[in-house]
Amino acid sequence: MSVNVVIHLNFRGEAAAARVAAPGGFRVLADDVPAHLPWDQGENAFFVSLGAGTAVEHGAS
């Protein structure tokens, strides 16, 4: 089973300059926080998502 870990960095209007993907599966993605949501550079600056290929790999029944 493979597990994908992606780190998402939150920005305000600068996300396009911060995208990284390596051949071995390491990924950092940048997201622009929507203008209607509050944003402070020091708060909620990132989140991590985990994923696998199928529901069976996740252990779902």
PDB file as gemmi writes it, atoms N, CA and C in Angstrom:
CRYST1    1.000    1.000    1.000  90.00  90.00  90.00 P 1                      
ATOM      1  N   MET A   1       0.844  -1.172   0.000  1.00  0.00           N  
ATOM      2  CA  MET A   1       0.000   0.000   0.000  1.00  0.00           C  
ATOM      3  C   MET A   1       0.894   1.242   0.000  1.00  0.00           C  
ATOM      4  N   SER A   2       0.555   2.176  -0.814  1.00  0.00           N  
ATOM      5  CA  SER A   2       1.279   3.445  -0.799  1.00  0.00           C  
ATOM      6  C   SER A   2       0.433   4.491  -0.093  1.00  0.00           C  
ATOM      7  N   VAL A   3       1.099   5.361   0.606  1.00  0.00           N  
ATOM      8  CA  VAL A   3       0.431   6.450   1.294  1.00  0.00           C  
ATOM      9  C   VAL A   3       1.022   7.751   0.760  1.00  0.00           C  
ATOM     10  N   ASN A   4       0.156   8.675   0.421  1.00  0.00           N  
ATOM     11  CA  ASN A   4       0.588   9.980  -0.054  1.00  0.00           C  
ATOM     12  C   ASN A   4       0.421  11.000   1.055  1.00  0.00           C  
ATOM     13  N   VAL A   5       1.467  11.755   1.305  1.00  0.00           N  
ATOM     14  CA  VAL A   5       1.426  12.835   2.283  1.00  0.00           C  
ATOM     15  C   VAL A   5       1.696  14.127   1.527  1.00  0.00           C  
ATOM     16  N   VAL A   6       0.797  15.070   1.665  1.00  0.00           N  
ATOM     17  CA  VAL A   6       0.951  16.352   0.981  1.00  0.00           C  
ATOM     18  C   VAL A   6       0.824  17.467   2.007  1.00  0.00           C  
ATOM     19  N   ILE A   7       1.808  18.341   2.026  1.00  0.00           N  
ATOM     20  CA  ILE A   7       1.777  19.504   2.890  1.00  0.00           C  
ATOM     21  C   ILE A   7       1.208  20.661   2.082  1.00  0.00           C  
ATOM     22  N   HIS A   8       0.188  21.309   2.611  1.00  0.00           N  
ATOM     23  CA  HIS A   8      -0.442  22.461   1.957  1.00  0.00           C  
ATOM     24  C   HIS A   8      -0.078  23.716   2.747  1.00  0.00           C  
ATOM     25  N   LEU A   9       0.539  24.674   2.088  1.00  0.00           N  
ATOM     26  CA  LEU A   9       0.872  25.948   2.711  1.00  0.00           C  
ATOM     27  C   LEU A   9      -0.178  26.974   2.310  1.00  0.00           C  
ATOM     28  N   ASN A  10      -0.641  27.753   3.260  1.00  0.00           N  
ATOM     29  CA  ASN A  10      -1.670  28.750   2.994  1.00  0.00           C  
ATOM     30  C   ASN A  10      -1.046  30.126   2.791  1.00  0.00           C  
ATOM     31  N   PHE A  11      -1.440  30.796   1.719  1.00  0.00           N  
ATOM     32  CA  PHE A  11      -0.961  32.130   1.382  1.00  0.00           C  
ATOM     33  C   PHE A  11      -2.144  33.016   1.037  1.00  0.00           C  
ATOM     34  N   ARG A  12      -1.863  34.276   0.841  1.00  0.00           N  
ATOM     35  CA  ARG A  12      -2.874  35.217   0.364  1.00  0.00           C  
ATOM     36  C   ARG A  12      -2.348  35.814  -0.942  1.00  0.00           C  
ATOM     37  N   GLY A  13      -2.731  35.215  -2.063  1.00  0.00           N  
ATOM     38  CA  GLY A  13      -2.382  35.744  -3.371  1.00  0.00           C  
ATOM     39  C   GLY A  13      -0.996  35.418  -3.883  1.00  0.00           C  
ATOM     40  N   GLU A  14      -0.244  34.540  -3.201  1.00  0.00           N  
ATOM     41  CA  GLU A  14       1.122  34.230  -3.616  1.00  0.00           C  
ATOM     42  C   GLU A  14       1.348  32.735  -3.836  1.00  0.00           C  
ATOM     43  N   ALA A  15       0.311  31.963  -3.903  1.00  0.00           N  
ATOM     44  CA  ALA A  15       0.443  30.505  -3.922  1.00  0.00           C  
ATOM     45  C   ALA A  15       1.147  29.973  -5.164  1.00  0.00           C  
ATOM     46  N   ALA A  16       0.967  30.589  -6.297  1.00  0.00           N  
ATOM     47  CA  ALA A  16       1.537  30.061  -7.539  1.00  0.00           C  
ATOM     48  C   ALA A  16       3.056  29.957  -7.480  1.00  0.00           C  
ATOM     49  N   ALA A  17       3.698  30.754  -6.669  1.00  0.00           N  
ATOM     50  CA  ALA A  17       5.156  30.755  -6.582  1.00  0.00           C  
ATOM     51  C   ALA A  17       5.697  29.696  -5.627  1.00  0.00           C  
ATOM     52  N   ALA A  18       4.848  28.891  -4.999  1.00  0.00           N  
ATOM     53  CA  ALA A  18       5.315  28.003  -3.933  1.00  0.00           C  
ATOM     54  C   ALA A  18       4.960  26.536  -4.166  1.00  0.00           C  
ATOM     55  N   ARG A  19       4.858  26.088  -5.412  1.00  0.00           N  
ATOM     56  CA  ARG A  19       4.485  24.699  -5.653  1.00  0.00           C  
ATOM     57  C   ARG A  19       5.722  23.857  -5.942  1.00  0.00           C  
ATOM     58  N   VAL A  20       5.844  22.682  -5.266  1.00  0.00           N  
ATOM     59  CA  VAL A  20       7.001  21.802  -5.421  1.00  0.00           C  
ATOM     60  C   VAL A  20       6.517  20.367  -5.526  1.00  0.00           C  
ATOM     61  N   ALA A  21       7.076  19.609  -6.467  1.00  0.00           N  
ATOM     62  CA  ALA A  21       6.791  18.170  -6.575  1.00  0.00           C  
ATOM     63  C   ALA A  21       8.073  17.466  -6.970  1.00  0.00           C  
ATOM     64  N   ALA A  22       8.446  16.436  -6.213  1.00  0.00           N  
ATOM     65  CA  ALA A  22       9.651  15.666  -6.499  1.00  0.00           C  
ATOM     66  C   ALA A  22       9.254  14.297  -7.056  1.00  0.00           C  
ATOM     67  N   PRO A  23      10.109  13.684  -7.881  1.00  0.00           N  
ATOM     68  CA  PRO A  23       9.787  12.384  -8.471  1.00  0.00           C  
ATOM     69  C   PRO A  23       9.489  11.292  -7.449  1.00  0.00           C  
ATOM     70  N   GLY A  24      10.064  11.359  -6.253  1.00  0.00           N  
ATOM     71  CA  GLY A  24       9.867  10.332  -5.242  1.00  0.00           C  
ATOM     72  C   GLY A  24       8.539  10.432  -4.503  1.00  0.00           C  
ATOM     73  N   GLY A  25       7.716  11.411  -4.844  1.00  0.00           N  
ATOM     74  CA  GLY A  25       6.410  11.519  -4.227  1.00  0.00           C  
ATOM     75  C   GLY A  25       6.264  12.642  -3.225  1.00  0.00           C  
ATOM     76  N   PHE A  26       7.354  13.318  -2.875  1.00  0.00           N  
ATOM     77  CA  PHE A  26       7.275  14.437  -1.946  1.00  0.00           C  
ATOM     78  C   PHE A  26       6.573  15.598  -2.633  1.00  0.00           C  
ATOM     79  N   ARG A  27       5.582  16.171  -1.991  1.00  0.00           N  
ATOM     80  CA  ARG A  27       4.843  17.285  -2.591  1.00  0.00           C  
ATOM     81  C   ARG A  27       4.555  18.353  -1.542  1.00  0.00           C  
ATOM     82  N   VAL A  28       4.715  19.564  -1.965  1.00  0.00           N  
ATOM     83  CA  VAL A  28       4.271  20.719  -1.191  1.00  0.00           C  
ATOM     84  C   VAL A  28       3.375  21.510  -2.121  1.00  0.00           C  
ATOM     85  N   LEU A  29       2.159  21.742  -1.710  1.00  0.00           N  
ATOM     86  CA  LEU A  29       1.212  22.523  -2.508  1.00  0.00           C  
ATOM     87  C   LEU A  29       0.894  23.804  -1.759  1.00  0.00           C  
ATOM     88  N   ALA A  30       0.654  24.836  -2.506  1.00  0.00           N  
ATOM     89  CA  ALA A  30       0.289  26.112  -1.910  1.00  0.00           C  
ATOM     90  C   ALA A  30      -1.143  26.439  -2.286  1.00  0.00           C  
ATOM     91  N   ASP A  31      -1.857  26.982  -1.352  1.00  0.00           N  
ATOM     92  CA  ASP A  31      -3.248  27.364  -1.564  1.00  0.00           C  
ATOM     93  C   ASP A  31      -3.418  28.826  -1.186  1.00  0.00           C  
ATOM     94  N   ASP A  32      -4.166  29.564  -2.003  1.00  0.00           N  
ATOM     95  CA  ASP A  32      -4.538  30.924  -1.628  1.00  0.00           C  
ATOM     96  C   ASP A  32      -5.818  30.853  -0.814  1.00  0.00           C  
ATOM     97  N   VAL A  33      -5.776  31.417   0.374  1.00  0.00           N  
ATOM     98  CA  VAL A  33      -6.963  31.464   1.218  1.00  0.00           C  
ATOM     99  C   VAL A  33      -7.976  32.385   0.528  1.00  0.00           C  
ATOM    100  N   PRO A  34      -9.230  31.945   0.385  1.00  0.00           N  
ATOM    101  CA  PRO A  34     -10.229  32.788  -0.268  1.00  0.00           C  
ATOM    102  C   PRO A  34     -10.339  34.163   0.418  1.00  0.00           C  
ATOM    103  N   ALA A  35     -10.550  35.185  -0.391  1.00  0.00           N  
ATOM    104  CA  ALA A  35     -10.577  36.562   0.103  1.00  0.00           C  
ATOM    105  C   ALA A  35     -11.635  36.788   1.184  1.00  0.00           C  
ATOM    106  N   HIS A  36     -12.731  36.029   1.149  1.00  0.00           N  
ATOM    107  CA  HIS A  36     -13.792  36.249   2.142  1.00  0.00           C  
ATOM    108  C   HIS A  36     -13.498  35.606   3.497  1.00  0.00           C  
ATOM    109  N   LEU A  37     -12.395  34.839   3.589  1.00  0.00           N  
ATOM    110  CA  LEU A  37     -12.022  34.215   4.860  1.00  0.00           C  
ATOM    111  C   LEU A  37     -10.905  34.999   5.529  1.00  0.00           C  
ATOM    112  N   PRO A  38     -10.919  35.046   6.865  1.00  0.00           N  
ATOM    113  CA  PRO A  38      -9.821  35.727   7.554  1.00  0.00           C  
ATOM    114  C   PRO A  38      -8.526  34.945   7.375  1.00  0.00           C  
ATOM    115  N   TRP A  39      -7.410  35.659   7.346  1.00  0.00           N  
ATOM    116  CA  TRP A  39      -6.120  34.995   7.203  1.00  0.00           C  
ATOM    117  C   TRP A  39      -5.054  35.787   7.910  1.00  0.00           C  
ATOM    118  N   ASP A  40      -4.234  35.107   8.691  1.00  0.00           N  
ATOM    119  CA  ASP A  40      -3.088  35.692   9.361  1.00  0.00           C  
ATOM    120  C   ASP A  40      -1.923  34.766   9.080  1.00  0.00           C  
ATOM    121  N   GLN A  41      -0.820  35.304   8.600  1.00  0.00           N  
ATOM    122  CA  GLN A  41       0.316  34.485   8.185  1.00  0.00           C  
ATOM    123  C   GLN A  41       0.810  33.539   9.274  1.00  0.00           C  
ATOM    124  N   GLY A  42       0.658  33.910  10.531  1.00  0.00           N  
ATOM    125  CA  GLY A  42       1.139  33.076  11.626  1.00  0.00           C  
ATOM    126  C   GLY A  42       0.123  32.086  12.172  1.00  0.00           C  
ATOM    127  N   GLU A  43      -1.109  32.112  11.676  1.00  0.00           N  
ATOM    128  CA  GLU A  43      -2.147  31.215  12.162  1.00  0.00           C  
ATOM    129  C   GLU A  43      -2.667  30.355  11.026  1.00  0.00           C  
ATOM    130  N   ASN A  44      -2.851  29.070  11.284  1.00  0.00           N  
ATOM    131  CA  ASN A  44      -3.331  28.134  10.262  1.00  0.00           C  
ATOM    132  C   ASN A  44      -2.527  28.256   8.977  1.00  0.00           C  
ATOM    133  N   ALA A  45      -1.217  28.287   9.130  1.00  0.00           N  
ATOM    134  CA  ALA A  45      -0.333  28.509   7.991  1.00  0.00           C  
ATOM    135  C   ALA A  45      -0.216  27.285   7.082  1.00  0.00           C  
ATOM    136  N   PHE A  46      -0.581  26.105   7.583  1.00  0.00           N  
ATOM    137  CA  PHE A  46      -0.465  24.904   6.760  1.00  0.00           C  
ATOM    138  C   PHE A  46      -1.425  23.834   7.248  1.00  0.00           C  
ATOM    139  N   PHE A  47      -1.644  22.825   6.405  1.00  0.00           N  
ATOM    140  CA  PHE A  47      -2.321  21.608   6.822  1.00  0.00           C  
ATOM    141  C   PHE A  47      -1.724  20.453   6.047  1.00  0.00           C  
ATOM    142  N   VAL A  48      -1.905  19.250   6.545  1.00  0.00           N  
ATOM    143  CA  VAL A  48      -1.342  18.045   5.944  1.00  0.00           C  
ATOM    144  C   VAL A  48      -2.483  17.136   5.540  1.00  0.00           C  
ATOM    145  N   SER A  49      -2.429  16.615   4.313  1.00  0.00           N  
ATOM    146  CA  SER A  49      -3.436  15.642   3.885  1.00  0.00           C  
ATOM    147  C   SER A  49      -2.760  14.304   3.643  1.00  0.00           C  
ATOM    148  N   LEU A  50      -3.459  13.246   3.981  1.00  0.00           N  
ATOM    149  CA  LEU A  50      -2.985  11.879   3.777  1.00  0.00           C  
ATOM    150  C   LEU A  50      -3.943  11.181   2.831  1.00  0.00           C  
ATOM    151  N   GLY A  51      -3.407  10.328   1.986  1.00  0.00           N  
ATOM    152  CA  GLY A  51      -4.276   9.598   1.065  1.00  0.00           C  
ATOM    153  C   GLY A  51      -3.642   8.294   0.635  1.00  0.00           C  
ATOM    154  N   ALA A  52      -4.473   7.388   0.180  1.00  0.00           N  
ATOM    155  CA  ALA A  52      -4.021   6.115  -0.392  1.00  0.00           C  
ATOM    156  C   ALA A  52      -4.846   5.885  -1.652  1.00  0.00           C  
ATOM    157  N   GLY A  53      -4.465   4.906  -2.441  1.00  0.00           N  
ATOM    158  CA  GLY A  53      -5.064   4.722  -3.739  1.00  0.00           C  
ATOM    159  C   GLY A  53      -6.515   4.275  -3.763  1.00  0.00           C  
ATOM    160  N   THR A  54      -6.927   3.392  -2.842  1.00  0.00           N  
ATOM    161  CA  THR A  54      -8.291   2.839  -2.907  1.00  0.00           C  
ATOM    162  C   THR A  54      -8.884   2.736  -1.508  1.00  0.00           C  
ATOM    163  N   ALA A  55     -10.181   2.513  -1.442  1.00  0.00           N  
ATOM    164  CA  ALA A  55     -10.854   2.328  -0.164  1.00  0.00           C  
ATOM    165  C   ALA A  55     -10.316   1.093   0.556  1.00  0.00           C  
ATOM    166  N   VAL A  56      -9.956   0.059  -0.181  1.00  0.00           N  
ATOM    167  CA  VAL A  56      -9.396  -1.143   0.423  1.00  0.00           C  
ATOM    168  C   VAL A  56      -8.075  -0.821   1.115  1.00  0.00           C  
ATOM    169  N   GLU A  57      -7.254  -0.002   0.475  1.00  0.00           N  
ATOM    170  CA  GLU A  57      -5.983   0.397   1.078  1.00  0.00           C  
ATOM    171  C   GLU A  57      -6.206   1.236   2.333  1.00  0.00           C  
ATOM    172  N   HIS A  58      -7.285   1.980   2.382  1.00  0.00           N  
ATOM    173  CA  HIS A  58      -7.612   2.776   3.558  1.00  0.00           C  
ATOM    174  C   HIS A  58      -8.127   1.898   4.699  1.00  0.00           C  
ATOM    175  N   GLY A  59      -8.564   0.693   4.390  1.00  0.00           N  
ATOM    176  CA  GLY A  59      -9.128  -0.183   5.403  1.00  0.00           C  
ATOM    177  C   GLY A  59     -10.632   0.006   5.555  1.00  0.00           C  
ATOM    178  N   ALA A  60     -11.261   0.666   4.601  1.00  0.00           N  
ATOM    179  CA  ALA A  60     -12.703   0.872   4.666  1.00  0.00           C  
ATOM    180  C   ALA A  60     -13.420  -0.425   4.362  1.00  0.00           C  
ATOM    181  N   SER A  61     -14.573  -0.595   4.975  1.00  0.00           N  
ATOM    182  CA  SER A  61     -15.352  -1.806   4.707  1.00  0.00           C  
ATOM    183  C   SER A  61     -16.756  -1.442   4.285  1.00  0.00           C  
TER     184      SER A  61                                                      
END                                                                             
